[in-house]
Amino acid sequence: MIQTKPIAALQLEYPELFEIDANLDRLVKRIELLAYINPLNIEKEKQRFFASKYTIEPNFKYPKLKFNPYKLHRLFFSQRLERIQDDRLRKLYQDVIYHYANMVQCIETIGRGKHFYYNSLRVFGTPTEKDVQNARFILHYANEPDSADMEKVHTPEEAKQYFENFISRYNFPLRIKFSTNIAADAMVSNSTQTLYIKKNTKFSKNQLLTLANHEIGVHLVTTFNGMAQPLKVFSNGLPKNVETQEGLAVFSEYMGGALTLKRLKELAYRVIASDSLIKGYSFADTFDLIHGQYKLNKHEAYSITLRVHRGGGFTKDRLYLSGLRKIYQRYQREESLDILLSGKVCLDMEEDMKYLKQLGLATPIKHRSLSFQQKLNTNSTLDFILNNLK
């Protein structure tokens, strides 16, 4: 068994590492991508787009930057990594700095078309042919009839009450705020540990269960687990952590009995829409693909198109399905998910995580995703699909 060392002892043992980690923590607080990527005029441009019979390209406006990108870049690259004597730790933090620097470039170029799209590709990649095949495989299934749980009858205030009840099963605090400027119906801000609820929308019972398992059961669990780790990098995010985080979050929906075929199809549409970017599709082209060819209703088609075209081409959404596939396969092999819940970590860096644990620089998790303890999914179609993703 690995002995847990007090943080003060670790700081004495690795002074340069903790100094650089603390420096990066101060810098990273300024660059939460989701605070900048959501347009300020979503509803107004939606009405204009529908009034034009889906022909006028939306003209989105974005929040102003609250930092100087050039200065921030300089501060990231001024960290004296050569002072970290352990080669493996030095390489890890080098990758972390490149990751954060790429994120700064993403934020700096939001709303600048291809400039942003190419920066987004560097951070989030693009769907592989296998991803697209998996998405089409899911979309060929006929829609299931909606149950009463799918009816959107709950107000944002009722959603707030639901989430407050849900959080009572976890021993960490939750801030809840209402917002009109988010693309999703609810989302977690990692830097402020706040759950934002979309003000002008209604929620179904199933959607509340889905969001609770996704946002609280994983995103907040990994946020608070990360904050309890000796190094700040766990809560700020290791490189390429989004696929693992979103895969865990959707898997939590599945285990919690919230995942539906409709929701799985939504993730598939996101892959198809993300793939349309690399083919050079405009906003109207992607909307026509999802609404005109795939026959998804216009409001949901607009939402999916918005999510991938915001900023100039945002490919993050393609990672939910591939992340779910990887986490599900790990679950099928009966491998523990604990190490992946220890912060904003990445499947590909599991060996690094084990190394950090060995050095006492990563500690056992404080919070578990409660949905992982018992499989509540009863939909055999979902089981069949997940077992057959490539």
N, C-alpha and C positions, 0 to 999 in steps of 0.2 A: 504494500500500500504506500502511495506517495504521501509524504508528510507535507501538510500545508504550512508554509512559512508566513510569519507576520509581514505585512507590507513594509514596515520600517526596516526589517532585516533584508528584504529584497532590494529596497532602495539603496541600502549600503553596498549590496553585492553588485548591483547593476546601475550605478549612478547616472552614467551617460544615457542609458536606455530610457530610464524614467524621466530624465530631463527632456529628451527629444519627444517622448510620448506626450508629456505635458504641454510642450510647445505646439505640437500638432493638434492637440485637443483644443487649445485656444483658437487656432486658425480655422479648424474644421467647423466650429460653431457658426461660422458666417456663411457656410456654403450648402445649405439644405436645398437641393435641386427642386423638390416639390413645392417650396415656397415661391419659386419663380416661374415654373413651367406652366401653371394653370392660367389661362387667359382671364382677364378681368371682365370681358364682355361676352361671355359664352352665350347667354340667353338672347341677347340682342342680335348677335350674328346668326344664331340658329333661326330666329324669325325671318331675318333677311334672306338666308339661304333657302328656306322653305318657300318664301314669297316669290323667289326668282325661279321656282320650279327646279331647284337643285343645280343651278348653272353658275351663279356668282360665287367666286371663291371667297370664303370668309376672311375678314381683315381683323385678326386678333390683336389685342393690346395686352402687354405683359407688365408685371410689376417692375419698378425701377430697381437697379442694383444698389445694395446698401454697402458695397465694398469696392475697393479698387482692384480689379483682376490682376493687373500687371504687378502691383505691389505684393499681392497675396502669393502669386507665382514665385516672386523673388524670395519671399519669406519661407516658402516650402523648400526651395532648393538651397537655401542658406543653412539648412540643418547639417551639422557636421557628423554625418553618419560614420565616417572613418574612426570616430572615437568609440564606436560599439565594437568590442573586440571579438565577440562571437560571430563568425562568418554567417551562420544561418539566420541569426537575429538581424544582422545588418542587411542581408538580402531581403528579408521579410519587410523591413521598414523602408527599404528602397522601393519595393513594389507598392507599398502603401502610399508613399509620396507621389509616385507616378499616377496612381489611381486618383488621388485627390486633385492633383494638377489637371488631369483630364476632366474631372468634374467641374473645376473652375472654368475651363475652356467651354464646356457644355453650357454652363449658366451664362457666360459672357456672350455667347452667340445665339441665345434664344431669340426667335423671331427673325433670324437672318438666313432663312431658307437652307440651302445646301451646306453653308458653313456649320450650322447647328447639326444637321443630319450626319455629316461626316464625324463630328465630335461624338455624337450619340452612338454611332457605330463602334467607335473605339471603346466606349464604356460598356455598351449593352449588346453589341453584335447584331447579326441579322438572322432570320430563321434559316435553318438548314433545309435541304430537300426532304429529309426525314421528318422534320417538324411539320412541314407543309402537308406531307402524306398523312401524318397522324391527325392533323386538323381536318383534312378531307374525310378521313375514315370516321371521325366523330360526327361530322356534318351529314353523312349519308343516312344516319339514323332518323327515323320519323319522330316528330315531336311527341312528347307524352302529354296527355290532357292535364291542364292546370288544376291543382287541388285548391281548396279554400285557403290554404296557407300561403298561396301565391298572390292573393288579392292585396293590392296596395291600399291599406286603410289606416295605417298608423302614422300619426303626425311626428315631426321632429322631436317635440316635447315627450311624446310617448316612447320614442326611440331612446332618448336620453335616460328615461326612467328604466327601460329594459336593460341598457348597458350598465347602469348603476347597480341593478340587481345582479347582473351577471358577474360584475367585478367583485362582488362581495365574497365569491368563492376563492378569490386570489388575495394574497396579503401584500398588495402594493396599491398605492394611491392612483387615482385617475382624474385628470382634468378633462372636462368636456366643454367644447365651445361650438357655437353655430357659425356657419360660413356660407356665403353665396358664391365664393370663388374657388370651388373645388370641382374637378371633373368627375370624381367618384361620389357616391352618396354618403360615404364616410371614409375617413383616412386618419392614420396616426402620424403625428409629427414626432420624429425620434428625438430631436434636440430639445423639445419642450415637454415631452411625455404627455402630449395632449391628443385627445380623440376629437376630430372635427366632424360635425354632422352637417350635411347640406340642408340649408334652411328651407328652400322652396321645393320640397319633394315629399312624397309619401312612401312609406315602407310597408312591405308585406311581412307576415310573421316569419316566413322562411328566410327572407332577406335579413331580418334582425338576427336570427340564429347564425346565418352565414357570416355576417359582419362581426358578430361577437366572437365566433371561433377564429376568424381570420385576423382581425385587428387586435383584439385583446388576447386571445388564446395563443397567438404566436408573436405578432409584431411588438406588443407591449411586454410579453414574457421575455423575449430576447433583448429588448431594450433594458429592462430592469436586471436581467442576468448579466448583461454586458457591463452595466454600471457597478455591479458588485465585484467585478474582476479587478485584479491588481493594475492592469494596463488599460488606459482609456481607449485604445484602439478597438477593443471588443465592442464598445457601445457606439463608437463613431463609424465603424464598418471596415472590414477587411476587403481587399480587392475582389471584385466579381461576386459579392455576397447576395446580390438581388435574386438570382435564379434559385439559390438555396432557400432564402427567406420566403419568397413567394411560393415555392414548392411546398415548404412546410406549412404555410398559411392555408393553401388550398387543401392539402392533405388533412389539416385540422378540420376543415369544413366536412370532408368526406367521413372522417372518424366520428365527428360530432353529429352525423345524421342530417347535415344541412345540404350537402352537395346534391344537385339535381342534374339531369341530362341537359336541361336548359342552360344552367350555369356552365357546364362543361363545354357546351356549344359556344357560349360567349367567349370562353378562352380560346376556342378554335378559330372563331371569327377574328380575334385579335391577332392570331398568327397570320391568317390570310391577309388581313389589313396591313400588318407590318411587312409582309412579303411584297405587297403592292408598291411600297416605297422604293424598293430596289429596282422595280420595273419602271420607275419614273411617274407613277400615277399622281395626278393632282388630287386635291381634297374631293372634288366632284366625281372624279374617276373612281376613287376608293368607295365613296358613298354609293355610286351606281353598282359597283361590284357586290357590295354587301346587301343593299336594298333591292336593286333591280334584278340582279342575277340570283342571289341566294335567298331573296324574298323575306329578309328580316324586316320587321316594321320600321318605319322611318325614324322614330325617336331613338330606338336602340341602335339602328344603323348609324345615325348621326353621332351618338355617344362614342361608339367604337372608332368611327372615323376621326372624331375630334381627338381621342386619346392618342392615336398614332401620328396624326398630322400636327399636333400642337408643337410649337417651338420651331417647326421647320422639318419635322420628321423624327419622331421619338420611338425608338425600337424596344423600349423596356418591356412593353406588353407581350412580346413574343416569348418571354422567359417563364411565364406562369405555367404553361402546359409542359414545357420540357423539364421545369423544376419539379412539377407534380410527378411526372414519369420517373424521375431519378429517385425521389423520396419514396414513392410507392414501391419501386423495385427493391429499395433498401429494406423497407418494412417486410416485404415478401421473403427476404433472406433472413429475417428476424435479427437484423443488426440494430443496435441501440441508436436512438436519435439524440441522446442527451448532449453529446459534444457539439451538435449542430444548434442546440438551443442555448449555448453558453454566451451568446452575443450575436452581433451581425457578422457571422462567419460564413465560410464557403466550403462546400463539399470537397473541392479540389485542393484545399489547404489542410485537409484532415491530418496529414503527417506533421505539418507544422504545429497544429493544435496539440497533438500528442507530445511533441517536443517541448512546447511551452509548459505543458502540464508536468512533464518530467522535471523541468527546472523550477517548478513551483510558481511559474508566471501565469498559469491558468488554474482556476480552482473549480471544484464541483458546482453544479448549478443549484441555485436557491429556489427557482420557480420552474415548475413543469407545466406543459400544456395539458390541461385536464382531459381534453378530448382524446389524447393518445392512450389513455388508460383503458378504454373500452370501445370497441368498434360498434357504432350505432347505425352504420349504413345498412339498409335492407334492400337496396335497389340492385338486383342481380345484373341488370344491363350495364350499370356503372362498373361493377366488378369485371364483367366480360371485357369491356372497353379498356379498362386500365391494365388488365392482364395481357392485352394484345397490342399495346402501343409499342412501336419499334424503338 
